[in-house]
Amino acid sequence: MPDTTAYTDILVADPAPHVRQITMNRPKQLNALSANHLNEIVAALELAAEDDEVRAVVLTGGEKVFAAGADLTEMAKRDIATTLKGTRDRAWEGVRKFPKPLIAAVNGYALGGGCEIAMHCDIIIAGDTAKFGQPEVNVGIMPGAGGTQRLARTVGKSLAMKMVLAGEMIDAESALRAGLAVEVVPHEMAVERALRLAATIAQKPPIAVRLAKEAVLKSYDMTLENGLDFERRAFTILLATADMKEGVAAFLEKRKPTFQGR
Ligand code: DAK
């Protein structure tokens, strides 16, 4: 079990074998991402990355709210010099580089940095109350953690522009239609559904999962040829794993495989 005593703004639990759940827990501030809150999420992800027992992670804010963006009380005190230090950028890098499957269970508001952290996840499950938005323009800024890039690549230019320029939110069904969320479920089921999906992934061979995640993400920043090249190399590496031998042997012997992550 993870040591949760170090955290004030998140809850960490292992609700199923090989599955870790990180719950953002600043309900009074609608889970606004203060520096400490974001740092705790990144620290928990680092521990999950290091822990061989963890094979998939669910990030959620629980049943009511995902995250209403960067903490605007902190933002009010920020200036260019502080921002240029890049501390916050480095924290976001920690989320971006998380190597294991990361599933967001989104209920209620996922705004600004909240929408961006959901988009850093590999899969978004939306509860029927979910509202996604990039409303930074309302407070004189713009998305700063990949919102313009990831949103445009995911939902297309026109919808991304509407959300970023007009600050309009979209609901769960629109997010589903736009390809931002993969499923919409009743809000009380979103975390459970994300955990079930995480548990399914956690039963797969970890090295194959890790390389497959990396390969899919490469499609965002590589040419098709380079991406195919990466895929081929990753595939070749997998042929040398014990899990590949176990997977094929189990299939031929008509039994369930036991994957070791080797
Ligand atoms: N920060 C701080 N507190 C917040 C907050 C936020 N983002 N959102 C809500 N709260 C607080 C409210 O102040 C209120 O606190 P009290 O007054 O009770 O003390 C409490 O949460 C409940 O909020 P409301 O009373 O406003 O609740 P409503 O249901 O009426 O409205 C709302 C909910 C989510 C529509 C509304 O609270 C709202 O519009 N919140 C602000 C949403 C927003 O603008 N988000 C974008 C923030 S900017 C970067 C990376 C990322 C970013 C920046 C840089 N780098 C790497 C450089 C990201 C920027 C952002 O996300």
Residues whose N, C-alpha, C, O or C-beta is under 5 A from the ligand:
A	BS01	DAK	K28 Q29 L30 A32 A68 G69 A70 D71 L72 T73 R88 D89 Y109 L111 G112 G113 P135 E136 G144 A145
